[in-house]
């Protein structure tokens, strides 16, 4: 097992602690997420782009408006923050 040392300014640390956030637990979760995230090969990335362009050209790509996209992002962020508190 390895140890990672993290330096934070006192004001940032105090702010995180005041919110009741468990830094160690949150950081471990973040590291596991990085480790679990699959990497795409260049070929896989090219294939995904090709498929998206093809769907766009033939009209079968499901698109949403700019405003709807940001609304969905905001809702997702709110849910993730609520789940961590």
C-alpha positions as CSV (number, residue, x, y, z in Angstrom):
1,X,0.0,0.0,0.0
2,X,1.2,3.5,-0.8
3,X,0.6,6.8,1.0
4,X,-0.1,10.1,-0.7
5,X,0.6,13.3,1.0
6,X,-1.6,16.3,0.2
7,X,-0.9,19.9,1.2
8,X,-3.8,22.3,1.6
9,X,-4.0,25.9,2.7
10,X,-5.4,26.2,6.2
11,X,-8.4,28.2,5.1
12,X,-9.3,25.5,2.5
13,X,-8.9,22.7,5.0
14,X,-10.9,24.5,7.6
15,X,-13.7,25.2,5.2
16,X,-13.9,21.6,4.1
17,X,-13.9,20.4,7.7
18,X,-16.6,23.0,8.7
19,X,-18.8,21.4,6.0
20,X,-18.3,18.0,7.6
21,X,-16.6,16.5,4.5
22,X,-14.4,13.5,5.1
23,X,-11.4,14.4,2.9
24,X,-9.7,11.0,3.2
25,X,-12.8,9.2,2.2
26,X,-13.6,11.6,-0.7
27,X,-10.1,11.4,-2.0
28,X,-10.1,7.6,-1.9
29,X,-13.4,7.6,-3.8
30,X,-11.9,9.9,-6.4
31,X,-8.8,7.7,-6.8
32,X,-11.0,4.6,-7.2
33,X,-13.0,6.4,-9.8
34,X,-9.9,7.2,-11.8
35,X,-8.8,3.6,-11.6
36,X,-12.2,2.3,-12.7
37,X,-12.5,4.7,-15.6
38,X,-11.8,2.8,-18.8
39,X,-9.4,4.2,-21.3
40,X,-10.3,4.4,-25.0
41,X,-7.9,3.4,-27.6
42,X,-7.3,5.7,-30.5
43,X,-9.2,3.2,-32.7
44,X,-12.2,3.1,-30.3
45,X,-12.3,6.9,-30.2
46,X,-12.2,7.2,-34.0
47,X,-15.0,4.6,-34.3
48,X,-17.2,6.6,-31.8
49,X,-16.6,9.8,-33.7
50,X,-17.3,8.1,-37.0
51,X,-20.6,6.7,-35.6
52,X,-21.6,10.1,-34.2
53,X,-20.9,11.8,-37.5
54,X,-22.8,9.1,-39.4
55,X,-25.8,9.5,-37.1
56,X,-25.7,13.3,-37.5
57,X,-25.6,13.1,-41.3
58,X,-28.5,10.6,-41.6
59,X,-30.6,12.5,-39.0
60,X,-30.7,9.8,-36.4
61,X,-28.6,11.5,-33.8
62,X,-30.6,12.5,-30.8
63,X,-29.7,16.1,-29.9
64,X,-30.8,18.5,-27.2
65,X,-30.7,22.3,-26.9
66,X,-27.9,24.2,-25.3
67,X,-30.2,25.3,-22.4
68,X,-31.4,21.7,-21.8
69,X,-27.9,20.4,-21.7
70,X,-26.9,22.9,-19.0
71,X,-30.0,22.2,-17.1
72,X,-29.1,18.5,-17.1
73,X,-25.6,19.2,-16.0
74,X,-26.8,21.5,-13.2
75,X,-29.2,18.8,-12.0
76,X,-26.5,16.1,-12.1
77,X,-24.1,18.3,-10.1
78,X,-26.8,19.1,-7.5
79,X,-27.5,15.4,-7.1
80,X,-23.8,14.5,-6.7
81,X,-23.3,17.3,-4.1
82,X,-26.4,16.2,-2.2
83,X,-25.2,12.6,-2.2
84,X,-21.9,13.6,-0.7
85,X,-23.3,15.7,2.2
